[in-house]
Amino acid sequence: MRFMLLFSRQGKLRLQKWFTSMSEREKKKIIRDMTTMVLARQPRSCNFMQWKDLKIVYKRYASLYFCLGVESQENELLALEIIHRYVELLDKYFGNVCELDIIFNFEKAYFILDEFLMGGEIQETSKQIVNRSIEASDMLQETLEEYMSKPAF
Amino acid sequence: MALKIVKGSIDRMFDKNLQDLVRGIRNHKEDEAKYISTCIDEIKQELKQDNIAVKANAVCKLTYLQMLGYDVSWAAFNIVEVMSSSKFTYKRIGYLAASQCFHENTDVIMLTTNQIRKDLSSPNQYDTGVALTGLSCFVTPDLARDLANDIMTLMSHTKPYIRKKAVLIMYKVFLKYPESLRPAFPRLKEKLEDPDPGVQSAAVNVICELARRNPKNYLSLAPLFFKLMTSSTNNWVLIKIIKLFGALTPLEPRLGKKLIEPLTNLIHSTSAMSLLYECVNTVIAGQYSCSVGRIKSHLLCVQKLRILIEDSDQNLKYLGLLAMSKILKTHPKSVQSHKDLILQCLDDKDESIRLRALDLLYGMVSKKNLMEIVKKLMIHVDKAEGTTYRDELLTKIIDICSQSNYQYITNFEWYISILVELTRLEGTRHGHLIASQMLDVAIRVKAIRVFAVAQMATLLDNAHLLTGNMQRNGICEVLYAAAWICGEFSEHLENPVQTLEAMLRPKVATLPGHIQAVYVQNAAKLFATILKNQEGNTDSTAAQETSQMMIDRLPLFVQSANLEVQERASCILQLVKYIQKLQQKDVEVAEEVSALFAGELNPVAPKAQKKVPVPEGLDLDAWINEPPSESESEDEQPKAIFTKEEPKHSRPRHTEVDEKELARRREARKQEQANNPFYIKASPSSQKVYQEAPGVEHIPVVQIDLSVPLKVPGLPMSDQYVKLEEERRQKERAEKKKKEKKKRKEKRSGRGKKHDSGPESEEDITPAHVVDIVTEEMPEVAQEDQNHLPSPYLCRVKICICMFCLCRPLADSEKLPVRSHRAAGAPKSPAEDGEAENATPQEPKKKSSKEKRDKKKDKERDRKVRLRCWKHLPPSGHKSDSRSTPSEGRTAARRQLRRCNLMTQCFTFLVFPFSRKVCDIQGNLQDGSQVVVSVIFENKSDSFLKSMEFNVLDSLNSKLQRPEGSGPHDGLTVPFQLPPGVSNEARFVFTVQSIVMPQKLKGTLTFIVKNEDSSTHEKLDFKLHFTCTSYLITTPCYSDAFAKLLESGDLKSSSVRLEGVNMPFHHLLARICFHHHFSVVERINSCASMYSRSIQGHHVCLLVKTTVSIDAKCDEPTLLGNVLDEIKQTFSQC
């Protein structure tokens, strides 16, 4: 996998994750190309596209498009399943996730993604384990925050 | 201190947190940029504070802004600060920001090494986890080198959570710092059997990725993976493993056999489509051996794919088609049987599915179904709504029809009418494509010219229908072709006067310049033909009327703004005026005028020019004029139609000029314009108007609704051909059956064996009319270049060309005919010229070897002349611009060309041995002693050749196979006769005992030359050169098999140095591959290993180095020595 993008129907970017290091310029160009290409698709088209040497796999959930750029040898259906799994994870975490959840808690969305994928590979195939590790690190954060908000004097 | 903390937390209460920022941005939709810039100012203030919580909050907001596209690289150092916080909450934010904002060139990354190391060894597993995750995004070669060891230790961490991450990040480390792979690999391998499934799958992922890059190193892991595959139930892991096997099988064929069973089981059993698809893909990709199991599994795949394509899920449909196109490359037959399904997909709503289906169609056509498929596509063209898709269809139709030299077209009349129908497309960009096809077909298929000319004349007549909107409409390019065809082949025109009239209509002046130019030039050709037709008549008024018409109409073009048009028009106008004067004096001028355009234009292969040697002292790369300065206004180059722009040759130009540079250039240009007195400045007001005008989109475009179907009257519809063709084929079949019955009756008394006339096969379909596709001419030296075209079953091995000039009087050939011909000059007609040539005694001279050499030289000179002629002539319509050469020069060139053909009879011999192995699948595999020589006989004389007999003096080693019952010295009758200008191919089989030595066989060809009044017996000696190279067959070889072969020690070695070779290495390799039938096994930096096999199974291995030395090994030293000599010779010639 090369990158994952989340954007709204209006083409507003909601989340970007790059698994290879790339300059800002390249990133911007890819984002622009992806939003225009994906948004131009007719409904009831297939979810795959060819873009340069990459396969683009996208899927729309409510008002959000999830778009994944994978190498040409990758399995498209697997990529679709990855997108779906990520949505499931978000759903589980936020409880019936909506676009606003991702906008306001964008760092959480990243943390979940980081527990699920790493360096462009699947890190954990089990939903439970991903959820557990997110909860655990959140706990750690929560306790620290409590500690911080305690009056220090 | 305490006060500071209090102050900090009070400040925090007034700070915006991320949520506030997001909310704020949403509330300031109108002036978002302004709002954000104030936010950034606040963030800058916050970053200056000491409180780490404030800083972390600021960094978090920056990360959000970064996503919105704002530059935050200035805060890189603050991010590092937050990363190094001891609190997990902040550290997490810091690493997140770093992973989003840092890239390889971020300089502060260097500062992070120690911090990351500290975090990696933190007792808290989540600290470590966060550091690993962050590192995976911004790891640099330096970081990889410094941290590789720490990460490797983490691979055996007690917590699976860390192990898993460490394994995954190792892949990134390997990529950045390959030296770490070797020490880390044993541990990585261990992880394949980790008790934790997450770690295991991570290890599978990493090894799969590694194996994709270099499968060879991972072959030893195959048994382990095999075990994993049969035991794992995790589909995602299974997919990765199967992918890995897909990469390994090409190296180890036995693996493929072993895999068939589990793969087919999976295909049968799995319900996960992604897994099924992966299995099918892997089975398809491994199609090279031909065992029973393979065929079965292959069939299963095709079945499954059909199910996928039939599925209502668009995704599966798409993937099914995609996989089908992979099968198409290896097993076109099995795809062809699903034609119905694929044609259905053309109706799909989804454009990407339609495009996939179109791709498949390209490989599915055959002579039998071409018309049907194209008919279907034509319907789609009519229906298609978007221009892009319609254009795509158009190019596909042309691609499909023209592929491999129009191989599948049986009826060119049909093709021409398809092209004509395509011209009715509104607003297509591909006018020039249609035009070049029309030109190509008309030039190369002689038999179609009458029909083509008639069609083109109608097109010209109805030009107004095509050109609704002249300038923007690409389709008017078609008129270029139409005009040229009508002019060039005007002798076939039914009503030339009418066509001439159509070409000189005032409306033509609205066409683009280059088309007008062709109109004018071809009007002149037409005029010449008309004069010729009319001169026979006693009444000369008709001819004079035509001249008058030319004189009346041409001034319109003389006034043209286009230089080319103007120049041609004024030239021709003067010519016609002069002719008119002569006509009034009753002088016969037709011959003279038509001589201007006499001679046939031969298509030239695109590569022919390359073969013309560059004269000494000419440096093609040197500038003739210095390149123009940058600031010069960049006029758009007139687009060269008919020459396909090859992106390969064009240097990649830096089109991406950054804003600054552009601005600088703009400024410079303005400056220049201001200083230029000839530059008319746009008044400021008009510029303003332009700026204020709404975008182009807002200009209302009125759709013109044509209720009448847009059909060019008088043109036949291609559909009728489909029907006609069907009838014709039926008739043919019936006839064939009749014949066969007859034969069978005859044969019944003899042999009883008879093949049944089953369903019509590909070969049975014969073209409607005898269509000789004129292959593109190549100069003789270039002959071997044709090898670039893949020949389907012949393994073309060596082409050796012997040429003999039979009846050329020496005296004539010494002075080359370079007579320039003026229209008003000496009234010697070309016809007379030709007769004079014919009259020269056609006796073959006895050839002493010296004479022969002379003749060869002459021949070479002739060739040069011819090549030069070719330079002037457009290669099958390419570069018609060369028409601007003065017509006299052209005439001279054409005449020379003709004379060359007249004077020389050349025989081209092509030799290709092939063993049955290559061409015939079920034939005996072991017959390595047969060599088939294909000889192309080409009659370049004006006489008829018949009763040809081909005979070769057998040597001990090589014998011509003669039919049973004939003596060892009898010749073989060539089974055809040759009318003038015709070529044909005959094949002769030789048996060769030993192939280790090259040899030459002497032979003679006897034939009867039949002229109108006399017939003479002629004899032609030739030599067939069997080089050792010609016994080699290009055989691919994998590097491990190659290594084994070298290790076996059975091979004798030898080496050779090539002196004075000065060409790029890949050219050198290509040359060896091409001329000597080697294939490259492996290329490593400065040397390459190559392999080939002789027809008797000798292995020949080469190691070629950039120092241009070749080390070679072969099991037959004599053969090797000869092959090396031949290689050396090849390179000494170049």
Contacts between the chains, C-beta under 8 A, distances in Angstrom:
chain1	res1	chain2	res2	distance
A	13	B	67	5.9
A	13	B	68	7.0
A	13	B	69	7.6
A	14	B	67	7.9
A	15	B	67	7.1
A	16	B	67	5.9
A	16	B	100	7.6
A	18	B	137	7.0
A	19	B	136	7.8
A	19	B	137	7.3
A	21	B	102	7.7
A	21	B	103	4.4
A	21	B	104	5.0
A	21	B	137	7.0
A	21	B	138	6.1
A	21	B	139	7.9
A	21	B	140	7.9
A	22	B	103	6.5
A	23	B	103	6.1
A	23	B	105	7.6
A	24	B	71	7.2
A	24	B	73	7.9
A	24	B	103	7.7
A	28	B	69	6.6
A	42	B	349	6.7
A	42	B	350	6.8
A	42	B	351	7.5
A	44	B	314	6.5
A	44	B	349	6.4
A	44	B	350	7.2
A	45	B	314	6.1
A	45	B	349	7.3
A	45	B	350	4.1
A	45	B	351	7.3
A	45	B	352	6.7
A	45	B	353	7.8
A	46	B	314	3.9
A	46	B	315	4.7
A	46	B	317	6.8
A	46	B	318	4.0
A	46	B	350	5.6
A	46	B	352	6.1
A	46	B	353	6.2
A	47	B	314	7.7
A	47	B	315	5.4
A	48	B	315	6.7
A	48	B	318	5.7
A	48	B	319	7.5
A	48	B	352	7.1
A	49	B	352	6.4
A	50	B	352	7.9
A	73	B	212	6.7
A	73	B	243	7.2
A	75	B	239	5.7
A	75	B	243	7.4
A	75	B	274	5.6
A	75	B	277	6.5
A	75	B	278	5.2
A	75	B	281	7.8
A	76	B	277	7.8
A	76	B	315	7.4
A	76	B	319	6.2
A	77	B	273	5.5
A	77	B	274	3.4
A	77	B	277	5.5
A	77	B	315	7.2
A	77	B	319	7.0
A	78	B	236	6.7
A	78	B	239	5.6
A	78	B	274	4.7
A	78	B	278	7.6
A	80	B	274	7.6
A	80	B	315	7.1
A	81	B	236	7.5
A	81	B	274	6.0
A	103	B	22	5.8
A	104	B	18	7.6
A	104	B	19	5.5
A	104	B	22	5.6
A	106	B	18	7.8
A	106	B	63	7.9
A	106	B	64	6.1
A	106	B	67	7.2
A	107	B	18	7.3
A	107	B	60	6.2
A	107	B	63	7.1
A	107	B	93	6.7
A	107	B	96	5.9
A	110	B	96	5.6
A	110	B	100	7.8
A	111	B	92	7.1
A	111	B	96	7.4
A	114	B	96	7.9
A	114	B	99	8.0
A	114	B	133	4.5
A	118	B	132	7.6
A	118	B	133	6.0
A	118	B	136	5.2
A	118	B	165	6.2
A	118	B	168	4.8
A	118	B	169	7.0
A	119	B	136	3.8
A	119	B	137	7.6
A	119	B	168	5.5
A	119	B	169	6.0
A	119	B	171	6.3
A	119	B	172	4.9
A	121	B	168	5.4
A	121	B	171	6.9
A	121	B	202	7.1
A	121	B	205	4.4
A	121	B	206	7.1
A	121	B	209	7.2
A	122	B	201	7.0
A	122	B	205	6.4
A	122	B	236	6.1
A	123	B	164	6.1
A	123	B	165	6.8
A	123	B	168	5.9
A	123	B	198	7.4
A	123	B	202	6.5
A	124	B	164	6.8
A	124	B	198	5.1
A	125	B	197	7.6
A	125	B	198	7.1
A	125	B	201	5.8
A	125	B	234	5.9
A	125	B	236	5.1
A	125	B	237	7.1
A	126	B	197	7.5
A	126	B	198	6.8
A	129	B	198	6.3
A	133	B	129	7.6
A	133	B	161	6.1
A	136	B	126	6.8
A	137	B	88	7.3
A	137	B	92	7.3
A	137	B	126	4.6
A	137	B	129	7.4
A	137	B	130	7.7
A	140	B	88	5.0
A	140	B	89	8.0
A	140	B	124	7.6
A	140	B	126	5.7
A	141	B	88	6.0
A	141	B	89	4.6
A	141	B	92	6.8
A	144	B	87	5.4
A	144	B	88	5.8
A	144	B	89	4.8
A	145	B	89	6.1
A	148	B	53	6.4
A	148	B	87	7.6
A	148	B	89	7.7
A	152	B	2	7.0
A	152	B	5	4.5
A	152	B	6	7.1
A	152	B	9	7.0
A	153	B	2	5.0
A	153	B	5	7.1
A	153	B	6	6.0
